[in-house]
């Protein structure tokens, strides 16, 4: 049974693509008899013809990957495009280091681990890029203290 013209008319009436028109297999004879748009409208109301749902793109995989990236996964060599400094500019790295060092220095001064004069000296050394990280600063202070006492 050829229902191409009915399918075409139904698509136009429902304002969808022909592939989305669903014709009930049990009512094909009724649909075949329909020759006017009004007949098609009546069949749509009767449920013999209906719309198929639009197929979407599933976001499940994308969501899963996003969640993994939030955890810090998928950041290996094969996923990287751009140099180390392109991914985190050297200025950004410097700012993070210096801020951490200054924060620790202030804690040391407030806890009286270092005097005000030592604090100033260490602050200037930090600004000059002497210390690699907080651990380096703490080791330096410990060793200096041992030498002076």
PyMOL commands that set and color helices and strands:
alter all, ss='L'
color gray80, all
select helices_A, chain A and resi 4-14+18-20+25-33+37-46+60-71+77-79+84-87+90-110+116-127+134-148
alter helices_A, ss='H'
color red, helices_A
select strands_A, chain A and resi 21-23+49-51
alter strands_A, ss='S'
color yellow, strands_A
deselect
rebuild
show_as cartoon
